[in-house]
Amino acid sequence: MKIVRGFSLTELAIVLVIVGLLLTTLMPPLSAQMDQRSYNETALWLNEGKEALLGYAMTHSATDGKPFLPCPDTDDDGLENRAGSTCTSQEGRLPWSDLGISRWDSWSNRIRYRVHTSFSDSSTGFTLATAAPNLRVCAASGCATTLATQLPVVLLSHGKNGAGAFNASGGTNTAPTSADEQENSDTDNDFVSHTPTTDFDDVVAWLPASILYNRMITAGRLP
């Protein structure tokens, strides 16, 4: 008679320990891959936001017939907010409904949007002679090193930690503690962009005036 021998309790315990060790080894790389995917998706959505802003400028004319950019959404309805021809605030949420794009980043927070006054007036649109905007992106808080200057638009996601972000419930998340992330939520003209660290995970994008002008010229909106 053939005897079929099964696993003993000791052998099963050893197998479970080995499987547990393998899972422990694999989990960090899987988590890192998921985080990277979220960052990549958010970067794509920021780029989509820039393209949508260009499309808006191509199809919207100020009272003087010149192009202009939308104002930020300040009440979380996806629509820009104006007081007459000027923006209620130069910084807020990207007006996703007006632009027809995703309403949030990979972590379900809104995209922050700042636009320069000279480029968002619906009475007097921008031209090639419009004074240079003063938004800038820096390598760190304090802006000793600049990555881009004279920007009409800056977009950003507050990353996985979401510190300082406009959340999907209409409120604002807990303020960031690091100086670099604080720079991205203090509503001034300076922003910070660099590779993620333990206390910085914001994803920042910007629209240079040169690209904006080039696209308007190509579309026949300027000069």
Secondary structure, DSSP 4 states (H G I P E B T S, - for coil): -PPPP---HHHHHHHHHHHHHHHHHHHHHHHHHHHHHHHHHHHHHHHHHHHHHHHHHHH-B-TTS-B-PPPPBSSSSSS--EETTEES-SEEE--HHHHTS-SS-TTSBPPEEEE-GGGS-SSS---TTSPPP-EEEESSTT-SSEEEEEESEEEEE-TTT-TTPBBTTSSBPPPP-SHHHHHTSS-SSEEE--S-BTTB--EEEEE-HHHHHHHHHHTT---
